[in-house]
Amino acid sequence: MRRTRILTAVLALAAGLLAGTPPALATADAPAAPAPLAAESYTWRNARIDGGGFVPGIVFNRKEKNLAYARTDIGGAYRWQESSRTWTPLLDSVGWNEWGHTGVVSLASDPVDPDKVFAAVGTYTNGWDPTNGAVLRSADRGASWRKTDLPFKLGGNMPGRGMGERLAVDPNKDSVLYLGAPSGKGLWRSTDAGVTWSQVTNFPNVGTYAQDPSDTSGYASDNQGIVWVTFDESTGTAGTATKTIYVGVADQGNAVYRSTDAGATWQRLAGQPTGHLAHKGVLDAVNGYLYVAYSDKGGPYDGGKGRLYRYATATGTWTDISPVAEADTSYGFSGLTVDRQHPGTVMATAYSSWWPDTQIFRSRDSGTTWTKAWDYSSYPDRHNRYTMDVSSAPWLTWGANPSPPEQTPKLGWMTEALEIDPFDSDRMMYGTGATIYGTEDLTKWDSGATFTVRPMVQGLEETAVNDLASPPSGAPLLSALGDVGGFRHTDLTKVPAMMYTSPNFTTTTSLDYAEKDPNTVVRVGDQDAGPHVAFSSDNGAHWFAGTDPSGVSGGGTVAAAADGSRFVWSPQGTGVQYTTGFGSSWSASSGIPAGAVVESDRVDPKTFYGFKSGRFYVSSDGGATFTASAATGLPSGDSVRFKALPGTKGDVWLAGG
């Protein structure tokens, strides 16, 4: 029963059955009609990994203690649950037809009514996402949502997604919201608490920066647009719209604009620095400072130079408060936060510092002087102000054993989200490319004592799932994941100690086990250099690398014979291949096109199946030759998954379109 439930989930999530689309049946040898099955009720829970993807935004509510939200680029939004110290998923209800709405480009927690929260959703601004973006609004902290569709797309997984927040609620009049749009669509405003939206047509700059204007896919060539909105709450009173609003634009020469009349007119701030993009703008209304974090690129991966500036709102004076000279940076700044209990305390991150580690900076005098989370004691040795405790998610070490000055686990990378709890100077959270880290003794930094950094991510599950398998014995779940490779879960309620290693694929694209010998498992994936295939003889507990056929450039899909005697592999870069044994040599299959999705029959070890562009293929000689099936009416596209039914030869279920 375990396998039946997980297999159902695989087909539903990967192929869209949740949307109610009936599967097409492709029959090799027509079986007898199956007996009807009794209905089952399922209780759905996450198989724990604790993180696994990029967290570009963390938002604390400034009116109510312990109310915080996190946004992910592809994995939805989450609310912090203080009693359990976990995150509660808020967008699991998003259906397949609007899958793009699991990408969250911005979040805003209402500073007047903490029950209200807003999310700007949409994953890609190009044709990869079939739907436009939307603004979701909730009056019960994300337990339920109402939606307003927008006339343009949003890009929760686009370049520049760590900048922000692009969505903001007026702290004095919460019926007023602003949204910065990408793709040249400008600045948008709602005056009815997010129900309807209209463009602020007199806003002077829709953005000019694209990561790569020559990219024909539309991904890197999209104008990153308007990237943050910040209110000066001191310029308004309860019930009246805030007068002064700052807006950051993806433009290396004209990055920051201001309105002093509640959005009626806008002006470029005079004297502002040029040559960089303004990733974040955070206002300290107590001292009258707008802090701006700059990078030469949009991130979240790129960025080679950066600056931090402080703008005095009363005098219009700009001051370079960068903690290091620009010539000494190899990164941009993005993560930026103010301690609301002690507003002179400011922190920032070197978000794009990949080697040897990210860096976090802290100032207690409004940016005049800074200290670092780590320094060189005597190169390459480091002195850290912190200790890392990843015992709750030990895979964050990546099983690495780096040479100094690198350490494992790393303090982070892609650190664009950084927030000090507005009610607790000791609590800080920051997002990385893999998790949320946090500390609850941050002020030890100032006394010279060591503070502790731990994952604060339980309940937030954000991985790109390429394939899942549940063998009839052994581990209940084997996963093929993007970015973190995949895991062998021996207990679905516990975090596995480590992802697959030896080899460790950056992304595992496909895996399979032998139905009659579940100890035999194969996986394929992507990495910079081969091999791209690995085998296990102990149910995925340990792995050894296979050998690539000539021309392989990526993982593709793979299938194991029912008895584990042979394998069929459809890799990127070359045609379908087959082998006996554990892939010491491969031979080209005939009769099946390159790039076909391949699977195995779960009874007959010599029967394999393939699908490509509306045609179904069958091999009865162990993958050496395939013949196109006479089946018709199958989906013409390649967004298809199919599985053969265990225990019955030739019973194949296919879904997609």
Secondary structure, 3 states (H helix, E strand, C coil): CHHHHHHHHHHHHHHCHHHCCCCEEEECCCCCCCCCCCCCCCCCCCCCCCECCCCCEEEECCCCCCCEEEECCCCCEEEEECCCCEEEECCCCCCHHHHHHHCEEEEEECCCCCCCEEEEECCCCCCCCCCCCEEEEECCCCCCCEEEECCCCCCCCCCCCCCCCCEEECCCCCCCEEEECCCCCCEEEECCCCCCCEECCCCCCCCCCCCCCCCCCCCCCCCCCEEEEEECHHHCCCCCCCCCEEEEECCCCCCEEEECCCCCCCEECCCCCCCCEEEEEEEECCCCEEEEEEECCCCCCCCCCEEEEEEECCCCCEEECCCCCHHHCCCCCCCEEECCCCCCCEEEECCCCCCCCCCEEEECCCCCCCEECEEEEECCEEEECEEECCCCCHHHHCCCCCCCCCCCCCCCCCCCCEEECCCCCCCEEEECCCCEEEECCCCHHHHCCCEEEEECCCCCECCCEEEEECCCCCCCEEEEECCCECCEECCCCCCCCCCCCCCCCCEEEEEEEECCEEEEEEEEEECCCCCCEEEECCCCCCCEECCCCCCCCEEEEEEECCCCCEEEEEEECCCCEEEECCCCCCEECECCCCCCEEEECCCCCCCEEEEECCEEEEECCCCCECEECCCCCCCCCCCEEEEECCCCCCEEEEEEC
